[in-house]
Amino acid sequence: MQDEITIGARLRTLRRWRRLTQAELAGLAGVSPSYVAMVERGERALDRRSHIAAIASALRVSEADLAGGPHLSADPQQSDPHMGIPTLREALETNTLTLPAVDQARPLEELAREVTERIEPLRTRCDYAGVGAALPAVLDELHWHASQAKDETARCLALETLIEACITAAVTAKNLGYMDLSHVAALRAGDAASLLDDPVQHGKAAFLHLVTFPRESWERRLATAERAADSLEPHARTPLAMHVLGLLTLHVALAAAVVQRPDAVAHWLGEADQIADRVPDDIDGNWQSFSRTNVSIWRLAIAVERGESGGAVIELAEAVRPEKLVVRSRKAYFLADVGRGLARDSRTRAEAVRWLRRAEETGPQHIRNSAAVRETVAYLLNRSRAAAGGRELRGMAARMGVPH
């Protein structure tokens, strides 16, 4: 069943609005007319970043216009996380490093522990509702400390903790579909990093800039990521620096995949492998989970972006050691990417539903708000309810607000 909240339906509406035929749009986007027709009918999933970017560019609209969202359903795990967005927006948009919005704060050390020991773990457990309830006040107070610090040690701690808090804010907002707010958080982190004489903190801010980059600008994202990695590489002498550098290299590889430069993908994944060899394979203890296991997860995600499906996806999934997937968010991303890849092959669609359900069980707030998973669920429903999972799939669709 199609309606205006599926990508295929929006594509049809936007194409007609631009007065383009399917063949004309296909020619502008560099895809086949049959692909455009199948997406509009719901017979192919439009879930690759490269295809979304090319079609949005051809239509002269933003990717958000094409992909849509956020889509709120009656399911509390899907809708409750959005309740924290207004206060998070207020905290990010009303504070500056010289003019905080509050006139008092808890002790700085207490706020630092709040960010590292409570709020960031909420995000890695995909508890976005919990993040939304706790983070805004901490952002207010960290801005106050950054403006009032009496010595260099306190100033550095306030700014470094603010960068970490902004990373949590940006990733949460992005995963819920609020790219504009995610970008504001990245700007705040960049402001804080600019006041620190620390290449690693600059690398963190660069990482966040990449996470929140406009989705239409993959060529620029690739160039920016390469510059950031090259800038940090001479300073990568500590485990934290290597974690940050590793994440930057993975973002270069992803951007190269989207703009279809396979040689660059292979090069930067090789760089990530070398960095991962220098740090423990500790997905729970390393900054932003960078590790050998995380590189394997990204390798699979990049393969899915490049169009891999079926058995090739299973082979990559088998390279990931299950006992290492102890961080719920990383496990949910991994399971969802496997499911998305399997959904493309008619022989593995039923198996795809099982992987997607495991992803949903692992991180319901994340998966039920994922635009990519939502598109895959809509596609599977349209192809064959009975063959693709029937009741399980319709249940997922209902929880995600997908028409079923």
Secondary structure, DSSP 8 states (H G I E B T S, - for coil): ---TTSHHHHHHHHHHHTT--HHHHHHHHTS-HHHHHHHHHTSS----HHHHHHHHHHHTS-HHHHH------S-HHHHGGGGGHHHHHHHHHH--SSS-S-S----HHHHHHIIIIIIHHHHHTT-HHHHHHHHHHHHHHHHHHHHH--SHHHHHHHHHHHHHHHHHHHHHHHHTT-HHHHHHHHHHHHHHHHTS--HHHHHHHHHHHHHTS-TT-HHHHHHHHHHHHHHHGGG--SHHHHHHHHHHHHHHHHHHHHTT-HHHHHHHHHHHHHHHTTS---TTTSGGG-SHHHHHHHHHHHHHHTT--HHHHHHHHHTS-GGG--SHHHHHHHHHHHHHHHHTSGGGHHHHHHHHHHHHHH-HHHHTT-HHHHHHHHHHHHH-HHHHTTHHHHHHHHHHT---
